[in-house]
């Protein structure tokens, strides 16, 4: 059975919105875009490498997918461009009507939690989610997340979209952690999913 794995940057107060660059996600008037850049170091690249190297697939919400698709194919010198382009990509959206144009992309139609459960069943691939907060919260509500790799930055923003919203509590079990030279704690948690 394939695992559903979340890989995300978060602040100490749980904000996950726009870690990459200033204009990444200005929704709700968010003015702190790019907050994750100061935390980048080789350990961060090492943490992201397994998600890129394995044979699993990627799972995105529409907004994150569109940002990735508009950026990564035009970054030929990045070590992430080739794996992101090569990998199978699934996009959860209620507004798209056709498969996205980026190579290897498929639109998930209908009930997204049910579609994700079916993808991961049997000999299904691991599904890695980056960003995609709305999608993550919807899958969490259906007990579909198996592993969390959270890069927690030593930063409090006080505003912005958070990874965890209101809802039922979820107990996680720490399975690995490393602290980077910039003070980011990269922690891997098992969720105890029962699917």
Secondary structure as UniProt FT lines:
FT   STRAND          4..11
FT   TURN            12..13
FT   TURN            17..18
FT   TURN            22..23
FT   HELIX           27..29
FT   TURN            33..36
FT   HELIX           37..39
FT   HELIX           42..53
FT   STRAND          57..61
FT   HELIX           62..71
FT   HELIX           72..74
FT   TURN            76..77
FT   HELIX           79..86
FT   STRAND          89..92
FT   TURN            103..104
FT   STRAND          105..108
FT   HELIX           112..120
FT   TURN            122..123
FT   STRAND          127..130
FT   HELIX           133..141
FT   TURN            142..143
FT   STRAND          147..153
FT   STRAND          173..179
FT   TURN            181..182
FT   STRAND          185..190
//
